C-alpha cells in the first residue's frame, strides 16, 4: 500500500508524475481478503498509539478522497461507543482512527508552526495532542485534538500553558508566553 500511495501521489518537488494504480489496488484488496480469512482482526494493538495512527493513515489515505468525506468520518467515529473499529483489513483502536483522520483533515501540518516531517515513503509525520489529557477524560475529537509537530507536542505537554476556548470553533492556547489561536472545526 505504501508503494501504491507513493506511485499515486507523485512528487511535486522532484517532478515525478502521479501514476494510477488501479490494478495494484485490486491485487492489494484480493490479498487483504485472504489475509483476513486466515487471521481475522490482524492485531495492531501491540503498536504504540503513534505507530497505530501511522498504520491507520495508510488505510485512511486509501479510503477517503476529500476533506468533506474525512469530516463525515470523524463525526461518525468520534462519538461512537465501541473501543475498536474493524476495517476490511484490520482493527484499530477507535481513538487512533479518529486521531489519524484528524491528521489527514489538518493536512498533516502542525497547527502552531505549519511544519510536518517528510518521511522516506513520501508521506508526512505529525502528532495528535489532546487538549484535555486522555487520562483526565479528554475525548479524541475535533474539539479536543490539535495536530502538532513533535517539538510543539512536547512543548504543549511539558510547557507552561493556559487553554481558553473562544467558542466551539476555536481555542486560544498560551504556551510559554506565546498565544496561539487554533482552529477546531
Ligand atoms: Zn510545530
Backbone and ligand atoms as CSV (ligand in chain L), in Angstrom:
chain,resi,resn,atom,element,x,y,z
A,1,UNK,N,N,0.827,-1.195,0.000
A,1,UNK,CA,C,0.000,0.000,0.000
A,1,UNK,C,C,0.871,1.260,0.000
A,2,UNK,N,N,1.975,1.190,0.713
A,2,UNK,CA,C,2.889,2.340,0.704
A,2,UNK,C,C,3.394,2.616,-0.720
A,3,UNK,N,N,3.701,1.531,-1.433
A,3,UNK,CA,C,4.168,1.669,-2.809
A,3,UNK,C,C,3.075,2.277,-3.687
A,4,UNK,N,N,1.844,1.776,-3.523
A,4,UNK,CA,C,0.711,2.290,-4.307
A,4,UNK,C,C,0.546,3.787,-4.063
A,5,UNK,N,N,0.551,4.165,-2.793
A,5,UNK,CA,C,0.386,5.579,-2.451
A,5,UNK,C,C,1.537,6.404,-3.047
A,6,UNK,N,N,2.750,5.865,-2.934
A,6,UNK,CA,C,3.935,6.537,-3.477
A,6,UNK,C,C,3.761,6.825,-4.964
A,7,UNK,N,N,3.305,5.815,-5.716
A,7,UNK,CA,C,3.134,5.988,-7.166
A,7,UNK,C,C,1.974,6.922,-7.471
A,8,UNK,N,N,0.884,6.784,-6.727
A,8,UNK,CA,C,-0.315,7.591,-6.994
A,8,UNK,C,C,-0.106,9.073,-6.710
A,9,UNK,N,N,0.697,9.356,-5.716
A,9,UNK,CA,C,0.846,10.752,-5.308
A,9,UNK,C,C,1.863,11.529,-6.136
A,10,UNK,N,N,2.843,10.866,-6.701
A,10,UNK,CA,C,3.901,11.597,-7.386
A,10,UNK,C,C,4.654,12.473,-6.394
A,11,UNK,N,N,5.474,13.348,-6.902
A,11,UNK,CA,C,6.233,14.228,-6.013
A,11,UNK,C,C,6.445,15.575,-6.694
A,12,UNK,N,N,5.811,16.599,-6.125
A,12,UNK,CA,C,5.887,17.938,-6.708
A,12,UNK,C,C,7.322,18.454,-6.739
A,13,UNK,N,N,8.092,18.122,-5.719
A,13,UNK,CA,C,9.444,18.655,-5.610
A,13,UNK,C,C,10.377,18.104,-6.682
A,14,UNK,N,N,10.240,16.795,-6.948
A,14,UNK,CA,C,11.145,16.189,-7.927
A,14,UNK,C,C,10.523,16.156,-9.321
A,15,UNK,N,N,9.223,16.477,-9.421
A,15,UNK,CA,C,8.557,16.442,-10.718
A,15,UNK,C,C,8.108,15.046,-11.127
A,16,UNK,N,N,8.236,14.066,-10.194
A,16,UNK,CA,C,7.761,12.710,-10.515
A,16,UNK,C,C,6.236,12.727,-10.611
A,17,UNK,N,N,5.719,12.294,-11.773
A,17,UNK,CA,C,4.277,12.395,-12.019
A,17,UNK,C,C,3.499,11.280,-11.318
A,18,UNK,N,N,2.244,11.594,-10.891
A,18,UNK,CA,C,1.398,10.544,-10.293
A,18,UNK,C,C,1.048,9.490,-11.343
A,19,UNK,N,N,1.023,8.238,-10.938
A,19,UNK,CA,C,0.672,7.146,-11.854
A,19,UNK,C,C,-0.459,6.337,-11.224
A,20,UNK,N,N,-1.562,6.164,-11.957
A,20,UNK,CA,C,-2.716,5.400,-11.462
A,20,UNK,C,C,-2.324,3.979,-11.097
A,21,UNK,N,N,-2.925,3.453,-10.030
A,21,UNK,CA,C,-2.524,2.129,-9.528
A,21,UNK,C,C,-3.737,1.209,-9.362
A,22,UNK,N,N,-4.672,1.291,-10.336
A,22,UNK,CA,C,-5.917,0.547,-10.195
A,22,UNK,C,C,-5.677,-0.966,-10.046
A,23,UNK,N,N,-4.867,-1.516,-10.929
A,23,UNK,CA,C,-4.614,-2.959,-10.900
A,23,UNK,C,C,-3.924,-3.354,-9.590
A,24,UNK,N,N,-2.994,-2.516,-9.158
A,24,UNK,CA,C,-2.290,-2.797,-7.901
A,24,UNK,C,C,-3.256,-2.765,-6.717
A,25,UNK,N,N,-4.200,-1.835,-6.774
A,25,UNK,CA,C,-5.194,-1.763,-5.691
A,25,UNK,C,C,-6.063,-3.027,-5.657
A,26,UNK,N,N,-6.440,-3.522,-6.849
A,26,UNK,CA,C,-7.238,-4.752,-6.904
A,26,UNK,C,C,-6.456,-5.915,-6.295
A,27,UNK,N,N,-5.190,-5.961,-6.648
A,27,UNK,CA,C,-4.312,-7.007,-6.109
A,27,UNK,C,C,-4.225,-6.891,-4.589
A,28,UNK,N,N,-4.068,-5.663,-4.139
A,28,UNK,CA,C,-3.971,-5.406,-2.702
A,28,UNK,C,C,-5.239,-5.876,-1.988
A,29,UNK,N,N,-6.417,-5.509,-2.569
A,29,UNK,CA,C,-7.696,-5.901,-1.960
A,29,UNK,C,C,-7.833,-7.416,-1.892
A,30,UNK,N,N,-7.437,-8.066,-3.017
A,30,UNK,CA,C,-7.540,-9.522,-3.111
A,30,UNK,C,C,-6.707,-10.194,-2.009
A,31,UNK,N,N,-5.483,-9.734,-1.842
A,31,UNK,CA,C,-4.618,-10.345,-0.831
A,31,UNK,C,C,-5.041,-9.979,0.583
A,32,UNK,N,N,-5.562,-8.745,0.733
A,32,UNK,CA,C,-6.053,-8.336,2.050
A,32,UNK,C,C,-7.150,-9.278,2.527
A,33,UNK,N,N,-8.042,-9.649,1.571
A,33,UNK,CA,C,-9.144,-10.551,1.922
A,33,UNK,C,C,-8.600,-11.900,2.369
A,34,UNK,N,N,-7.614,-12.406,1.654
A,34,UNK,CA,C,-7.034,-13.707,2.018
A,34,UNK,C,C,-6.395,-13.654,3.407
A,35,UNK,N,N,-5.702,-12.573,3.671
A,35,UNK,CA,C,-5.064,-12.425,4.981
A,35,UNK,C,C,-6.119,-12.413,6.066
A,36,UNK,N,N,-7.229,-11.702,5.782
A,36,UNK,CA,C,-8.307,-11.596,6.765
A,36,UNK,C,C,-8.917,-12.962,7.054
A,37,UNK,N,N,-9.047,-13.792,6.009
A,37,UNK,CA,C,-9.618,-15.117,6.174
A,37,UNK,C,C,-8.733,-15.968,7.086
A,38,UNK,N,N,-7.429,-15.861,6.887
A,38,UNK,CA,C,-6.502,-16.675,7.675
A,38,UNK,C,C,-6.339,-16.153,9.098
A,39,UNK,N,N,-6.287,-14.830,9.218
A,39,UNK,CA,C,-6.059,-14.249,10.541
A,39,UNK,C,C,-6.964,-13.030,10.745
A,40,UNK,N,N,-8.204,-13.286,11.181
A,40,UNK,CA,C,-9.116,-12.169,11.348
A,40,UNK,C,C,-8.600,-11.171,12.379
A,41,UNK,N,N,-8.938,-9.921,12.190
A,41,UNK,CA,C,-8.535,-8.856,13.105
A,41,UNK,C,C,-7.024,-8.857,13.372
A,42,UNK,N,N,-6.283,-8.883,12.303
A,42,UNK,CA,C,-4.827,-8.799,12.415
A,42,UNK,C,C,-4.441,-7.783,13.485
A,43,UNK,N,N,-3.744,-8.251,14.467
A,43,UNK,CA,C,-3.527,-7.394,15.632
A,43,UNK,C,C,-2.560,-6.260,15.331
A,44,UNK,N,N,-2.959,-5.053,15.601
A,44,UNK,CA,C,-2.021,-3.945,15.572
A,44,UNK,C,C,-1.939,-3.354,16.977
A,45,UNK,N,N,-2.605,-4.033,17.918
A,45,UNK,CA,C,-2.738,-3.456,19.256
A,45,UNK,C,C,-1.424,-3.436,20.035
A,46,UNK,N,N,-0.410,-4.181,19.537
A,46,UNK,CA,C,0.880,-4.150,20.229
A,46,UNK,C,C,1.668,-2.895,19.880
A,47,UNK,N,N,1.159,-2.184,18.882
A,47,UNK,CA,C,1.829,-0.950,18.491
A,47,UNK,C,C,1.528,0.155,19.502
A,48,UNK,N,N,2.412,1.137,19.561
A,48,UNK,CA,C,2.084,2.327,20.344
A,48,UNK,C,C,0.986,3.082,19.613
A,49,UNK,N,N,0.346,4.023,20.299
A,49,UNK,CA,C,-0.717,4.791,19.651
A,49,UNK,C,C,-0.194,5.515,18.409
A,50,UNK,N,N,1.004,6.125,18.521
A,50,UNK,CA,C,1.559,6.836,17.362
A,50,UNK,C,C,1.789,5.885,16.191
A,51,UNK,N,N,2.311,4.682,16.496
A,51,UNK,CA,C,2.555,3.699,15.438
A,51,UNK,C,C,1.241,3.233,14.803
A,52,UNK,N,N,0.241,3.023,15.675
A,52,UNK,CA,C,-1.037,2.567,15.139
A,52,UNK,C,C,-1.691,3.661,14.289
A,53,UNK,N,N,-1.502,4.916,14.693
A,53,UNK,CA,C,-2.048,6.018,13.892
A,53,UNK,C,C,-1.374,6.089,12.528
A,54,UNK,N,N,-0.083,5.774,12.495
A,54,UNK,CA,C,0.633,5.719,11.217
A,54,UNK,C,C,0.054,4.615,10.331
A,55,UNK,N,N,-0.211,3.456,10.951
A,55,UNK,CA,C,-0.802,2.343,10.204
A,55,UNK,C,C,-2.200,2.721,9.713
A,56,UNK,N,N,-2.967,3.367,10.577
A,56,UNK,CA,C,-4.328,3.768,10.203
A,56,UNK,C,C,-4.300,4.786,9.070
A,57,UNK,N,N,-3.258,5.619,9.025
A,57,UNK,CA,C,-3.222,6.654,7.991
A,57,UNK,C,C,-3.088,6.052,6.603
A,58,UNK,N,N,-2.469,4.870,6.512
A,58,UNK,CA,C,-2.367,4.193,5.215
A,58,UNK,C,C,-3.768,3.808,4.737
A,59,UNK,N,N,-4.537,3.237,5.665
A,59,UNK,CA,C,-5.914,2.862,5.356
A,59,UNK,C,C,-6.753,4.096,5.013
A,60,UNK,N,N,-6.579,5.156,5.784
A,60,UNK,CA,C,-7.383,6.366,5.579
A,60,UNK,C,C,-7.059,7.033,4.245
A,61,UNK,N,N,-5.767,7.106,3.903
A,61,UNK,CA,C,-5.375,7.701,2.621
A,61,UNK,C,C,-5.999,6.953,1.456
A,62,UNK,N,N,-6.077,5.630,1.622
A,62,UNK,CA,C,-6.618,4.816,0.541
A,62,UNK,C,C,-8.142,4.951,0.466
A,63,UNK,N,N,-8.790,5.194,1.600
A,63,UNK,CA,C,-10.246,5.134,1.644
A,63,UNK,C,C,-10.925,6.479,1.377
A,64,UNK,N,N,-10.395,7.550,1.919
A,64,UNK,CA,C,-11.109,8.824,1.829
A,64,UNK,C,C,-10.478,9.739,0.802
A,65,UNK,N,N,-11.355,10.327,-0.041
A,65,UNK,CA,C,-10.868,11.104,-1.172
A,65,UNK,C,C,-10.733,12.589,-0.847
A,66,UNK,N,N,-11.669,13.132,-0.116
A,66,UNK,CA,C,-11.627,14.585,0.080
A,66,UNK,C,C,-11.949,14.972,1.516
A,67,UNK,N,N,-11.775,16.266,1.775
A,67,UNK,CA,C,-11.884,16.787,3.138
A,67,UNK,C,C,-13.272,16.556,3.744
A,68,UNK,N,N,-14.304,16.690,2.924
A,68,UNK,CA,C,-15.665,16.522,3.427
A,68,UNK,C,C,-15.909,15.072,3.861
A,69,UNK,N,N,-15.378,14.126,3.085
A,69,UNK,CA,C,-15.508,12.712,3.467
A,69,UNK,C,C,-14.801,12.444,4.800
A,70,UNK,N,N,-13.648,13.071,4.977
A,70,UNK,CA,C,-12.902,12.878,6.225
A,70,UNK,C,C,-13.688,13.471,7.389
A,71,UNK,N,N,-14.231,14.654,7.146
A,71,UNK,CA,C,-15.043,15.352,8.156
A,71,UNK,C,C,-16.192,14.452,8.630
A,72,UNK,N,N,-16.866,13.831,7.661
A,72,UNK,CA,C,-18.001,12.958,7.992
A,72,UNK,C,C,-17.530,11.723,8.754
A,73,UNK,N,N,-16.381,11.199,8.367
A,73,UNK,CA,C,-15.857,10.015,9.059
A,73,UNK,C,C,-15.505,10.363,10.509
A,74,UNK,N,N,-14.925,11.543,10.718
A,74,UNK,CA,C,-14.605,11.970,12.084
A,74,UNK,C,C,-15.887,12.052,12.903
A,75,UNK,N,N,-16.909,12.691,12.313
A,75,UNK,CA,C,-18.195,12.836,13.009
A,75,UNK,C,C,-18.795,11.465,13.344
A,76,UNK,N,N,-18.634,10.526,12.418
A,76,UNK,CA,C,-19.183,9.180,12.615
A,76,UNK,C,C,-18.481,8.465,13.779
A,77,UNK,N,N,-17.154,8.604,13.837
A,77,UNK,CA,C,-16.390,7.817,14.811
A,77,UNK,C,C,-16.219,8.487,16.173
A,78,UNK,N,N,-16.202,9.833,16.223
A,78,UNK,CA,C,-15.749,10.462,17.469
A,78,UNK,C,C,-16.684,10.214,18.653
A,79,UNK,N,N,-17.968,9.981,18.369
A,79,UNK,CA,C,-18.887,9.748,19.493
A,79,UNK,C,C,-19.343,8.299,19.616
A,80,UNK,N,N,-18.718,7.435,18.822
A,80,UNK,CA,C,-19.097,6.025,18.875
A,80,UNK,C,C,-18.642,5.394,20.196
A,81,UNK,N,N,-19.433,4.446,20.685
A,81,UNK,CA,C,-19.088,3.844,21.973
A,81,UNK,C,C,-18.023,2.761,21.896
A,82,UNK,N,N,-17.981,2.062,20.748
A,82,UNK,CA,C,-17.046,0.941,20.671
A,82,UNK,C,C,-15.601,1.432,20.728
A,83,UNK,N,N,-14.752,0.630,21.359
A,83,UNK,CA,C,-13.337,0.996,21.515
A,83,UNK,C,C,-12.536,0.704,20.255
A,84,UNK,N,N,-13.072,-0.240,19.456
A,84,UNK,CA,C,-12.313,-0.750,18.315
A,84,UNK,C,C,-13.105,-0.569,17.028
A,85,UNK,N,N,-12.424,-0.199,15.967
A,85,UNK,CA,C,-13.051,-0.097,14.656
A,85,UNK,C,C,-12.392,-1.143,13.768
A,86,UNK,N,N,-13.218,-2.012,13.147
A,86,UNK,CA,C,-12.665,-3.028,12.265
A,86,UNK,C,C,-12.901,-2.625,10.813
A,87,UNK,N,N,-11.824,-2.527,10.061
A,87,UNK,CA,C,-11.927,-2.181,8.645
A,87,UNK,C,C,-11.860,-3.474,7.845
A,88,UNK,N,N,-11.768,-3.362,6.534
A,88,UNK,CA,C,-11.712,-4.570,5.702
A,88,UNK,C,C,-10.452,-5.383,5.995
A,89,UNK,N,N,-9.392,-4.713,6.409
A,89,UNK,CA,C,-8.141,-5.454,6.555
A,89,UNK,C,C,-7.678,-5.637,8.000
A,90,UNK,N,N,-8.112,-4.785,8.887
A,90,UNK,CA,C,-7.549,-4.863,10.221
A,90,UNK,C,C,-8.424,-4.116,11.233
A,91,UNK,N,N,-8.033,-4.191,12.502
A,91,UNK,CA,C,-8.754,-3.470,13.545
A,91,UNK,C,C,-7.866,-2.385,14.130
A,92,UNK,N,N,-8.471,-1.276,14.434
A,92,UNK,CA,C,-7.751,-0.190,15.067
A,92,UNK,C,C,-8.522,0.264,16.294
A,93,UNK,N,N,-7.801,0.797,17.258
A,93,UNK,CA,C,-8.491,1.473,18.350
A,93,UNK,C,C,-9.226,2.665,17.741
A,94,UNK,N,N,-10.465,2.840,18.136
A,94,UNK,CA,C,-11.263,3.919,17.562
A,94,UNK,C,C,-10.555,5.267,17.723
A,95,UNK,N,N,-9.964,5.488,18.900
A,95,UNK,CA,C,-9.266,6.752,19.154
A,95,UNK,C,C,-8.143,6.993,18.157
A,96,UNK,N,N,-7.476,5.920,17.759
A,96,UNK,CA,C,-6.377,6.088,16.810
A,96,UNK,C,C,-6.877,6.379,15.400
A,97,UNK,N,N,-8.005,5.749,15.044
A,97,UNK,CA,C,-8.619,6.057,13.741
A,97,UNK,C,C,-8.995,7.538,13.697
A,98,UNK,N,N,-9.641,8.011,14.763
A,98,UNK,CA,C,-10.086,9.413,14.798
A,98,UNK,C,C,-8.864,10.346,14.745
A,99,UNK,N,N,-7.845,10.051,15.561
A,99,UNK,CA,C,-6.642,10.891,15.571
A,99,UNK,C,C,-6.014,10.933,14.182
A,100,UNK,N,N,-5.985,9.774,13.536
A,100,UNK,CA,C,-5.399,9.674,12.212
A,100,UNK,C,C,-6.216,10.454,11.175
A,101,UNK,N,N,-7.543,10.361,11.307
A,101,UNK,CA,C,-8.423,11.123,10.409
A,101,UNK,C,C,-8.195,12.624,10.583
A,102,UNK,N,N,-8.042,13.054,11.842
A,102,UNK,CA,C,-7.857,14.481,12.096
A,102,UNK,C,C,-6.510,14.950,11.528
A,103,UNK,N,N,-5.476,14.098,11.615
A,103,UNK,CA,C,-4.194,14.451,10.988
A,103,UNK,C,C,-4.389,14.723,9.498
A,104,UNK,N,N,-5.109,13.818,8.853
A,104,UNK,CA,C,-5.355,13.980,7.409
A,104,UNK,C,C,-6.183,15.231,7.160
A,105,UNK,N,N,-7.196,15.432,8.014
A,105,UNK,CA,C,-8.082,16.599,7.889
A,105,UNK,C,C,-7.288,17.903,7.986
A,106,UNK,N,N,-6.281,17.913,8.826
A,106,UNK,CA,C,-5.457,19.120,9.012
A,106,UNK,C,C,-4.272,19.181,8.049
A,107,UNK,N,N,-4.266,18.273,7.074
A,107,UNK,CA,C,-3.225,18.310,6.052
A,107,UNK,C,C,-1.845,17.917,6.563
A,108,UNK,N,N,-1.789,17.122,7.649
A,108,UNK,CA,C,-0.518,16.653,8.234
A,108,UNK,C,C,0.418,17.809,8.579
A,109,UNK,N,N,-0.172,18.950,9.025
A,109,UNK,CA,C,0.659,20.111,9.364
A,109,UNK,C,C,0.465,20.503,10.814
A,110,UNK,N,N,1.545,20.888,11.476
A,110,UNK,CA,C,1.467,21.394,12.843
A,110,UNK,C,C,0.600,22.649,12.843
A,111,UNK,N,N,-0.387,22.678,13.754
A,111,UNK,CA,C,-1.296,23.821,13.782
A,111,UNK,C,C,-0.649,25.065,14.392
A,112,UNK,N,N,0.527,24.897,14.971
A,112,UNK,CA,C,1.232,26.058,15.507
A,112,UNK,C,C,2.233,26.610,14.489
A,113,UNK,N,N,3.096,25.770,13.935
A,113,UNK,CA,C,4.154,26.291,13.065
A,113,UNK,C,C,3.998,25.897,11.594
A,114,UNK,N,N,3.052,25.018,11.298
A,114,UNK,CA,C,2.819,24.642,9.900
A,114,UNK,C,C,3.761,23.586,9.351
A,115,UNK,N,N,4.646,23.103,10.217
A,115,UNK,CA,C,5.642,22.134,9.752
A,115,UNK,C,C,5.119,20.695,9.849
A,116,UNK,N,N,5.520,19.863,8.886
A,116,UNK,CA,C,5.309,18.419,9.014
A,116,UNK,C,C,6.595,17.745,8.560
A,117,UNK,N,N,6.802,16.533,9.009
A,117,UNK,CA,C,8.060,15.844,8.701
A,117,UNK,C,C,7.852,14.915,7.511
A,118,UNK,N,N,8.641,15.136,6.470
A,118,UNK,CA,C,8.551,14.278,5.285
A,118,UNK,C,C,9.249,12.950,5.555
A,119,UNK,N,N,8.527,11.847,5.329
A,119,UNK,CA,C,9.112,10.521,5.544
A,119,UNK,C,C,9.633,9.965,4.222
A,120,UNK,N,N,10.475,8.933,4.337
A,120,UNK,CA,C,11.113,8.384,3.132
A,120,UNK,C,C,10.090,7.805,2.153
A,121,UNK,N,N,8.902,7.434,2.644
A,121,UNK,CA,C,7.893,6.882,1.733
A,121,UNK,C,C,7.060,7.975,1.059
A,122,UNK,N,N,7.394,9.247,1.311
A,122,UNK,CA,C,6.686,10.333,0.643
A,122,UNK,C,C,5.498,10.865,1.435
A,123,UNK,N,N,5.166,10.197,2.545
A,123,UNK,CA,C,4.063,10.685,3.378
A,123,UNK,C,C,4.640,11.565,4.498
A,124,UNK,N,N,3.744,12.154,5.294
A,124,UNK,CA,C,4.188,13.110,6.313
A,124,UNK,C,C,3.870,12.621,7.722
A,125,UNK,N,N,4.712,13.034,8.667
A,125,UNK,CA,C,4.520,12.662,10.064
A,125,UNK,C,C,4.165,13.890,10.907
A,126,UNK,N,N,3.079,13.780,11.652
A,126,UNK,CA,C,2.723,14.778,12.679
A,126,UNK,C,C,2.115,14.006,13.849
A,127,UNK,N,N,1.850,14.696,14.942
A,127,UNK,CA,C,1.288,14.025,16.112
A,127,UNK,C,C,-0.028,14.663,16.533
A,128,UNK,N,N,-0.851,13.850,17.193
A,128,UNK,CA,C,-2.141,14.333,17.684
A,128,UNK,C,C,-2.031,14.567,19.188
A,129,UNK,N,N,-2.333,15.794,19.626
A,129,UNK,CA,C,-2.248,16.116,21.058
A,129,UNK,C,C,-3.653,16.359,21.608
A,130,UNK,N,N,-3.914,15.752,22.780
A,130,UNK,CA,C,-5.183,16.018,23.452
A,130,UNK,C,C,-5.081,17.339,24.217
A,131,UNK,N,N,-6.049,18.232,24.066
A,131,UNK,CA,C,-6.059,19.475,24.846
A,131,UNK,C,C,-6.315,19.121,26.307
A,132,UNK,N,N,-7.445,18.460,26.568
A,132,UNK,CA,C,-7.615,17.873,27.902
A,132,UNK,C,C,-7.080,16.450,27.824
A,133,UNK,N,N,-6.096,16.114,28.675
A,133,UNK,CA,C,-5.454,14.793,28.549
A,133,UNK,C,C,-6.456,13.643,28.581
A,134,UNK,N,N,-6.097,12.601,27.827
A,134,UNK,CA,C,-6.924,11.412,27.724
A,134,UNK,C,C,-7.240,10.827,29.109
A,135,UNK,N,N,-6.205,10.764,29.980
A,135,UNK,CA,C,-6.413,10.134,31.289
A,135,UNK,C,C,-7.279,10.991,32.213
A,136,UNK,N,N,-7.525,12.256,31.829
A,136,UNK,CA,C,-8.445,13.087,32.611
A,136,UNK,C,C,-9.834,13.112,31.975
A,137,UNK,N,N,-10.054,12.214,31.039
A,137,UNK,CA,C,-11.370,12.103,30.419
A,137,UNK,C,C,-11.508,12.884,29.119
A,138,UNK,N,N,-10.404,13.464,28.653
A,138,UNK,CA,C,-10.455,14.185,27.374
A,138,UNK,C,C,-10.758,13.248,26.220
A,139,UNK,N,N,-11.670,13.659,25.361
A,139,UNK,CA,C,-12.077,12.791,24.255
A,139,UNK,C,C,-11.121,12.956,23.065
A,140,UNK,N,N,-11.149,11.948,22.184
A,140,UNK,CA,C,-10.419,12.065,20.927
A,140,UNK,C,C,-11.419,12.569,19.900
A,141,UNK,N,N,-11.444,13.881,19.701
A,141,UNK,CA,C,-12.446,14.509,18.842
A,141,UNK,C,C,-11.870,15.806,18.269
A,142,UNK,N,N,-12.527,16.340,17.251
A,142,UNK,CA,C,-12.067,17.601,16.655
A,142,UNK,C,C,-11.981,18.703,17.699
A,143,UNK,N,N,-12.853,18.636,18.710
A,143,UNK,CA,C,-12.937,19.665,19.743
A,143,UNK,C,C,-11.772,19.595,20.722
A,144,UNK,N,N,-11.187,18.400,20.876
A,144,UNK,CA,C,-10.168,18.210,21.904
A,144,UNK,C,C,-8.801,17.780,21.364
A,145,UNK,N,N,-8.696,17.652,20.047
A,145,UNK,CA,C,-7.410,17.224,19.456
A,145,UNK,C,C,-6.822,18.359,18.628
A,146,UNK,N,N,-5.543,18.657,18.860
A,146,UNK,CA,C,-4.841,19.564,17.951
A,146,UNK,C,C,-3.663,18.790,17.356
A,147,UNK,N,N,-3.343,19.137,16.117
A,147,UNK,CA,C,-2.279,18.432,15.397
A,147,UNK,C,C,-0.994,19.250,15.521
A,148,UNK,N,N,0.051,18.597,16.025
A,148,UNK,CA,C,1.303,19.306,16.309
A,148,UNK,C,C,2.522,18.544,15.780
A,149,UNK,N,N,3.587,19.281,15.497
A,149,UNK,CA,C,4.872,18.649,15.197
A,149,UNK,C,C,5.411,18.100,16.528
A,150,UNK,N,N,6.392,17.176,16.490
A,150,UNK,CA,C,6.891,16.589,17.739
A,150,UNK,C,C,7.406,17.638,18.729
A,151,UNK,N,N,8.075,18.685,18.234
A,151,UNK,CA,C,8.582,19.727,19.145
A,151,UNK,C,C,7.454,20.453,19.859
A,152,UNK,N,N,6.474,20.899,19.096
A,152,UNK,CA,C,5.368,21.626,19.731
A,152,UNK,C,C,4.509,20.706,20.602
A,153,UNK,N,N,4.451,19.399,20.231
A,153,UNK,CA,C,3.719,18.447,21.065
A,153,UNK,C,C,4.356,18.362,22.459
A,154,UNK,N,N,5.688,18.245,22.447
A,154,UNK,CA,C,6.394,18.175,23.742
A,154,UNK,C,C,6.239,19.481,24.516
A,155,UNK,N,N,6.361,20.606,23.805
A,155,UNK,CA,C,6.203,21.899,24.478
A,155,UNK,C,C,4.794,22.019,25.057
A,156,UNK,N,N,3.815,21.521,24.291
A,156,UNK,CA,C,2.426,21.584,24.754
A,156,UNK,C,C,2.237,20.710,26.002
A,157,UNK,N,N,2.842,19.516,25.989
A,157,UNK,CA,C,2.684,18.600,27.131
A,157,UNK,C,C,3.480,19.057,28.357
A,158,UNK,N,N,4.666,19.613,28.127
A,158,UNK,CA,C,5.563,19.905,29.256
A,158,UNK,C,C,5.645,21.383,29.611
A,159,UNK,N,N,5.278,22.250,28.699
A,159,UNK,CA,C,5.454,23.689,28.914
A,159,UNK,C,C,4.384,24.296,29.816
A,160,UNK,N,N,4.589,25.583,30.090
A,160,UNK,CA,C,3.603,26.308,30.885
A,160,UNK,C,C,2.486,26.744,29.939
A,161,UNK,N,N,1.276,26.327,30.220
A,161,UNK,CA,C,0.215,26.654,29.255
A,161,UNK,C,C,-1.117,27.020,29.912
A,162,UNK,N,N,-1.860,27.826,29.170
A,162,UNK,CA,C,-3.228,28.191,29.537
A,162,UNK,C,C,-4.095,27.954,28.320
A,163,UNK,N,N,-5.216,27.270,28.540
A,163,UNK,CA,C,-6.115,26.978,27.418
A,163,UNK,C,C,-7.419,27.728,27.624
A,164,UNK,N,N,-7.831,28.458,26.594
A,164,UNK,CA,C,-9.105,29.177,26.685
A,164,UNK,C,C,-9.906,28.920,25.415
A,165,UNK,N,N,-11.061,28.245,25.589
A,165,UNK,CA,C,-11.924,28.028,24.435
A,165,UNK,C,C,-12.634,29.325,24.096
A,166,UNK,N,N,-12.507,29.798,22.855
A,166,UNK,CA,C,-13.193,31.010,22.399
A,166,UNK,C,C,-14.668,30.669,22.172
A,167,UNK,N,N,-14.899,29.622,21.417
A,167,UNK,CA,C,-16.226,29.056,21.173
A,167,UNK,C,C,-15.979,27.625,20.719
A,168,UNK,N,N,-16.995,26.994,20.104
A,168,UNK,CA,C,-16.761,25.598,19.718
A,168,UNK,C,C,-15.837,25.499,18.503
A,169,UNK,N,N,-15.543,26.629,17.865
A,169,UNK,CA,C,-14.768,26.537,16.632
A,169,UNK,C,C,-13.302,26.932,16.790
A,170,UNK,N,N,-12.930,27.522,17.931
A,170,UNK,CA,C,-11.507,27.825,18.091
A,170,UNK,C,C,-11.087,27.878,19.559
A,171,UNK,N,N,-9.807,27.650,19.761
A,171,UNK,CA,C,-9.261,27.636,21.106
A,171,UNK,C,C,-8.007,28.514,21.128
A,172,UNK,N,N,-7.846,29.234,22.233
A,172,UNK,CA,C,-6.670,30.076,22.376
A,172,UNK,C,C,-5.737,29.383,23.363
A,173,UNK,N,N,-4.504,29.170,22.931
A,173,UNK,CA,C,-3.548,28.486,23.800
A,173,UNK,C,C,-2.357,29.397,24.054
A,174,UNK,N,N,-2.120,29.698,25.336
A,174,UNK,CA,C,-0.918,30.443,25.671
A,174,UNK,C,C,0.128,29.429,26.094
A,175,UNK,N,N,1.222,29.363,25.338
A,175,UNK,CA,C,2.236,28.346,25.564
A,175,UNK,C,C,3.579,29.021,25.809
A,176,UNK,N,N,4.083,28.853,27.021
A,176,UNK,CA,C,5.347,29.513,27.407
A,176,UNK,C,C,5.372,30.990,26.981
A,177,UNK,N,N,4.256,31.651,27.203
A,177,UNK,CA,C,4.220,33.101,26.971
A,177,UNK,C,C,3.733,33.545,25.604
A,178,UNK,N,N,3.621,32.619,24.647
A,178,UNK,CA,C,3.134,32.997,23.309
A,178,UNK,C,C,1.699,32.507,23.131
A,179,UNK,N,N,0.853,33.371,22.551
A,179,UNK,CA,C,-0.549,32.995,22.356
A,179,UNK,C,C,-0.772,32.499,20.925
A,180,UNK,N,N,-1.427,31.357,20.820
A,180,UNK,CA,C,-1.793,30.810,19.517
A,180,UNK,C,C,-3.295,30.604,19.480
A,181,UNK,N,N,-3.925,30.996,18.371
A,181,UNK,CA,C,-5.342,30.684,18.221
A,181,UNK,C,C,-5.488,29.573,17.203
A,182,UNK,N,N,-6.053,28.470,17.642
A,182,UNK,CA,C,-6.118,27.294,16.778
A,182,UNK,C,C,-7.551,26.956,16.393
A,183,UNK,N,N,-7.684,26.516,15.148
A,183,UNK,CA,C,-8.974,26.149,14.594
A,183,UNK,C,C,-9.442,24.783,15.111
A,184,UNK,N,N,-10.709,24.677,15.461
A,184,UNK,CA,C,-11.235,23.388,15.919
A,184,UNK,C,C,-12.301,22.823,14.993
A,185,UNK,N,N,-12.612,23.532,13.919
A,185,UNK,CA,C,-13.626,22.997,13.009
A,185,UNK,C,C,-12.998,22.657,11.659
L,1,ZN,ZN,ZN,5.137,22.926,15.306
